[in-house]
Amino acid sequence: MKIVNLIVAAALSASAIGVQAEEPVKATDRCKAWSQMAEKVMKGRQLGAPMSAFMEAAEEDGSELMKKIVVMAYEQPRYSTEQNQVRAADEFRDEFYLMCIKG
């Protein structure tokens, strides 16, 4: 369960890096940061992290987008093989980046 806690912490620390910066951030940089966070959330989901842990952390962070990422990740199936888990996280990351870029 320690790995799950590390993933939740890593995902939330990503939200503080560049995404909420006071200086202007390029759309590509912002989308990259959020898509990387989405990937971490999906990795946690694939490893069996409880959704409530991510939602509580998102609540503390005050991020509505983070909550949406968590919901989107947990609407996806959880896979049993590492290969499928990695693919699910990669695809989720790229789908989120695409949605972000499209605005």
C-alpha positions in Angstrom: 0.0 0.0 0.0 3.0 2.3 0.3 3.4 2.5 -3.4 -0.2 3.7 -3.7 0.5 6.5 -1.2 3.5 7.5 -3.2 1.5 7.7 -6.4 -1.2 9.8 -4.8 1.5 12.2 -3.4 3.3 12.4 -6.7 0.1 13.1 -8.6 -0.7 16.0 -6.3 2.7 17.4 -6.3 2.5 17.6 -10.0 -0.5 19.9 -9.7 1.6 22.5 -7.9 4.3 22.4 -10.6 3.6 24.8 -13.4 -0.1 24.2 -13.5 -0.9 26.9 -10.9 2.0 29.1 -11.5 1.5 32.8 -11.3 3.4 33.6 -14.5 1.8 32.7 -17.8 2.2 29.1 -18.9 2.0 27.9 -22.5 -1.0 25.7 -23.3 1.3 22.9 -24.3 3.2 23.1 -21.0 0.0 23.2 -19.0 -1.5 20.3 -21.0 1.7 18.3 -20.6 1.7 18.8 -16.8 -2.0 17.8 -16.5 -1.6 14.8 -18.8 1.4 13.6 -16.7 -0.8 13.9 -13.6 -3.6 12.0 -15.4 -1.1 9.3 -16.2 0.0 9.0 -12.5 -3.6 8.8 -11.4 -4.3 6.0 -13.9 -1.2 4.2 -12.7 -2.5 4.4 -9.2 -5.9 3.2 -10.4 -4.3 0.2 -12.1 -2.3 -0.7 -9.0 -5.5 -0.7 -6.9 -5.2 2.7 -5.2 -8.6 3.6 -3.6 -10.4 6.4 -5.5 -11.2 8.0 -2.2 -7.5 8.7 -1.6 -7.2 10.6 -4.8 -10.5 12.4 -4.3 -9.5 13.5 -0.7 -6.2 14.8 -2.0 -7.9 16.6 -4.8 -10.3 18.1 -2.3 -7.5 19.3 -0.1 -5.7 20.8 -3.2 -9.0 22.5 -4.3 -8.6 21.3 -7.8 -11.8 20.6 -9.7 -9.8 19.4 -12.7 -8.0 16.9 -10.5 -11.3 15.6 -9.4 -12.4 15.2 -13.0 -9.2 13.4 -13.9 -9.8 10.9 -11.0 -13.4 10.3 -12.0 -12.3 9.7 -15.7 -9.6 7.3 -14.6 -11.8 5.3 -12.3 -14.4 5.0 -15.1 -11.9 3.0 -17.0 -11.3 -0.8 -16.4 -8.6 -2.0 -14.2 -6.3 -4.6 -15.9 -4.5 -7.5 -14.3 -1.3 -7.7 -16.5 1.4 -5.1 -16.2 1.5 -4.7 -20.0 -2.1 -3.8 -20.1 -1.8 -1.5 -17.1 1.1 0.4 -18.7 -0.9 0.7 -21.9 -4.0 2.0 -20.1 -1.9 4.7 -18.3 -0.2 5.7 -21.6 -3.4 5.9 -23.5 -5.1 7.8 -20.7 -2.3 10.3 -20.6 -2.4 10.9 -24.3 -6.2 11.1 -24.5 -6.2 13.7 -21.7 -3.4 15.7 -23.5 -5.5 15.6 -26.7 -8.6 16.9 -24.9 -6.6 19.6 -23.2 -5.0 20.8 -26.4 -8.4 20.9 -28.2 -9.6 23.0 -25.3 
